[in-house]
Amino acid sequence: MTRVLIVEARFYPHISDALYDGAAHALDVAGVLSERVVVPGALEIPPAIKMAAGRFDGFIALGCVIRGETYHFEIVAGESARALMDLGVRDGLCIGNGILTVENEAQAVHRASSDGADKGGDAARACLALIAMKKRIGDGQ
C-alpha cells in the first residue's frame, strides 16, 4: 500500500486547512494511506521531509507565503522551493509542492480552495504521479 506524508505549514491556518482538504480528498480518491504532520512555516517543511525520508513513498508540502512589505517573502518562497527541489533531485524523493506563493490573501484563498484552483489536490496528484513513475522506471540510483 502506498503511504504519503503530508507536511503542512500552519502559518495561515485557514489556507492550510483548505490545501489539506484538497490533498486529502485526492489521496482518498486514489486509495492512498496518508499521515499528516504540522510545522510552523514553509521553511520547516523541507527538513521535516528529510527527517521522514525512507519511511514514506512520497510527500506533499502544503503551506502559504504571502508577499509582505519586506524581502522576507523572496527568501521564504525561494529557499523552500529550492530545498524541496534538492530533495527531489538529489535524494530521489517524490514530492508534490503545494506551497502557495501569492501576492495577497484573496489569491491564496482562491488557489487553496477545492472549488477554486485546488492546489492541495494538484500537489497530491503530482506526488502520486512521481511515485508511479518511480515504481515503473526506478529511481536512477
Beta strands, then each sheet from edge to edge (+ up, - down):
strand 1: 3-9
strand 2: 33-39
strand 3: 58-66
strand 4: 95-102
sheet 1: 2+ 1+ 3+ 4+
end
